[in-house]
Amino acid sequence: MKKVFFYSSFFLFLFACSSTSNQPLEKETIAKEEKASPPSRQKIATIGGIPVYDFNGLEPFLHLDNDTTYIVNFWATWCKPCVEELPYFEEAHKAYKNEKVKVLLVSMDFRKQIEKKLIPFISKNNLQSEVVVLSDPDANSWIDKVSPEWGGAIPATLIYKRSKRDFYTRSFENFDDLNSIIQPYLKK
């Protein structure tokens, strides 16, 4: 019995030592890779042509550093205020299609609803803006990374260009309401 305990403890000790010795090297390697190449936008799946990301895959979309204004709307088909304001984002997509403005609709629909609800909704409403799905159940680990102001409720919208960022946790009443927030980004 003592030998079993000894060997179990010994192997547990070896495992712990090997795990901790690899961690700094792993972090160092990741840091070097991030400096060497842009962040990846790796999808975890594609369902019916819709890209599905975990937060690590989506995060690069939230920090692009160029001369484009990004409008990132977090929404879901089951959220009535979200659905009511979607036409304003579509109108922004159409109004600024020849400008450096990009609308990204980040669906928070559950994975099991993508084929039955989300895809038919996109088709029925003829959404032209890019739609992706955020499927990451550990919201507590990433909500603050989107914005420290965000409690997680939707609709929520991030508008940014380079280091200028604004975050809204409300519905937009009409296109003019949304457009009044987009306009200052275009003047820079």
QUIDAVEN-V885350 format. One record per residue. N is the residue number from 1. RES is the residue in three letters. OMEGA is omega as a letter, one per 30 degrees, with the letter a starting at -180 (999 if undefined). Layout:
# QUIDAVEN-V885350
n=N res=RES omega=OMEGA
n=N res=RES omega=OMEGA
This chain:
# QUIDAVEN-V885350
n=1 res=MET omega=l
n=2 res=LYS omega=l
n=3 res=LYS omega=l
n=4 res=VAL omega=l
n=5 res=PHE omega=a
n=6 res=PHE omega=a
n=7 res=TYR omega=l
n=8 res=SER omega=l
n=9 res=SER omega=a
n=10 res=PHE omega=a
n=11 res=PHE omega=l
n=12 res=LEU omega=l
n=13 res=PHE omega=l
n=14 res=LEU omega=l
n=15 res=PHE omega=l
n=16 res=ALA omega=l
n=17 res=CYS omega=a
n=18 res=SER omega=l
n=19 res=SER omega=a
n=20 res=THR omega=a
n=21 res=SER omega=l
n=22 res=ASN omega=a
n=23 res=GLN omega=a
n=24 res=PRO omega=l
n=25 res=LEU omega=a
n=26 res=GLU omega=l
n=27 res=LYS omega=l
n=28 res=GLU omega=l
n=29 res=THR omega=l
n=30 res=ILE omega=l
n=31 res=ALA omega=l
n=32 res=LYS omega=l
n=33 res=GLU omega=l
n=34 res=GLU omega=l
n=35 res=LYS omega=a
n=36 res=ALA omega=a
n=37 res=SER omega=l
n=38 res=PRO omega=l
n=39 res=PRO omega=a
n=40 res=SER omega=l
n=41 res=ARG omega=a
n=42 res=GLN omega=l
n=43 res=LYS omega=l
n=44 res=ILE omega=l
n=45 res=ALA omega=l
n=46 res=THR omega=a
n=47 res=ILE omega=a
n=48 res=GLY omega=l
n=49 res=GLY omega=l
n=50 res=ILE omega=l
n=51 res=PRO omega=l
n=52 res=VAL omega=a
n=53 res=TYR omega=l
n=54 res=ASP omega=a
n=55 res=PHE omega=l
n=56 res=ASN omega=l
n=57 res=GLY omega=a
n=58 res=LEU omega=a
n=59 res=GLU omega=l
n=60 res=PRO omega=l
n=61 res=PHE omega=a
n=62 res=LEU omega=a
n=63 res=HIS omega=l
n=64 res=LEU omega=a
n=65 res=ASP omega=l
n=66 res=ASN omega=a
n=67 res=ASP omega=l
n=68 res=THR omega=l
n=69 res=THR omega=a
n=70 res=TYR omega=l
n=71 res=ILE omega=a
n=72 res=VAL omega=a
n=73 res=ASN omega=l
n=74 res=PHE omega=a
n=75 res=TRP omega=l
n=76 res=ALA omega=a
n=77 res=THR omega=a
n=78 res=TRP omega=a
n=79 res=CYS omega=a
n=80 res=LYS omega=l
n=81 res=PRO omega=l
n=82 res=CYS omega=a
n=83 res=VAL omega=a
n=84 res=GLU omega=a
n=85 res=GLU omega=a
n=86 res=LEU omega=l
n=87 res=PRO omega=a
n=88 res=TYR omega=l
n=89 res=PHE omega=l
n=90 res=GLU omega=l
n=91 res=GLU omega=l
n=92 res=ALA omega=l
n=93 res=HIS omega=a
n=94 res=LYS omega=a
n=95 res=ALA omega=a
n=96 res=TYR omega=a
n=97 res=LYS omega=l
n=98 res=ASN omega=l
n=99 res=GLU omega=a
n=100 res=LYS omega=l
n=101 res=VAL omega=a
n=102 res=LYS omega=l
n=103 res=VAL omega=l
n=104 res=LEU omega=l
n=105 res=LEU omega=a
n=106 res=VAL omega=a
n=107 res=SER omega=l
n=108 res=MET omega=l
n=109 res=ASP omega=l
n=110 res=PHE omega=a
n=111 res=ARG omega=a
n=112 res=LYS omega=l
n=113 res=GLN omega=a
n=114 res=ILE omega=a
n=115 res=GLU omega=a
n=116 res=LYS omega=a
n=117 res=LYS omega=a
n=118 res=LEU omega=a
n=119 res=ILE omega=l
n=120 res=PRO omega=l
n=121 res=PHE omega=l
n=122 res=ILE omega=a
n=123 res=SER omega=a
n=124 res=LYS omega=a
n=125 res=ASN omega=l
n=126 res=ASN omega=a
n=127 res=LEU omega=a
n=128 res=GLN omega=l
n=129 res=SER omega=l
n=130 res=GLU omega=l
n=131 res=VAL omega=l
n=132 res=VAL omega=l
n=133 res=VAL omega=l
n=134 res=LEU omega=a
n=135 res=SER omega=l
n=136 res=ASP omega=a
n=137 res=PRO omega=a
n=138 res=ASP omega=a
n=139 res=ALA omega=a
n=140 res=ASN omega=a
n=141 res=SER omega=a
n=142 res=TRP omega=a
n=143 res=ILE omega=l
n=144 res=ASP omega=l
n=145 res=LYS omega=l
n=146 res=VAL omega=l
n=147 res=SER omega=l
n=148 res=PRO omega=l
n=149 res=GLU omega=a
n=150 res=TRP omega=l
n=151 res=GLY omega=l
n=152 res=GLY omega=a
n=153 res=ALA omega=l
n=154 res=ILE omega=g
n=155 res=PRO omega=l
n=156 res=ALA omega=a
n=157 res=THR omega=l
n=158 res=LEU omega=l
n=159 res=ILE omega=a
n=160 res=TYR omega=l
n=161 res=LYS omega=a
n=162 res=ARG omega=a
n=163 res=SER omega=l
n=164 res=LYS omega=a
n=165 res=ARG omega=l
n=166 res=ASP omega=a
n=167 res=PHE omega=a
n=168 res=TYR omega=l
n=169 res=THR omega=a
n=170 res=ARG omega=l
n=171 res=SER omega=l
n=172 res=PHE omega=a
n=173 res=GLU omega=a
n=174 res=ASN omega=a
n=175 res=PHE omega=a
n=176 res=ASP omega=l
n=177 res=ASP omega=l
n=178 res=LEU omega=a
n=179 res=ASN omega=l
n=180 res=SER omega=l
n=181 res=ILE omega=l
n=182 res=ILE omega=a
n=183 res=GLN omega=a
n=184 res=PRO omega=l
n=185 res=TYR omega=a
n=186 res=LEU omega=a
n=187 res=LYS omega=a
n=188 res=LYS omega=999
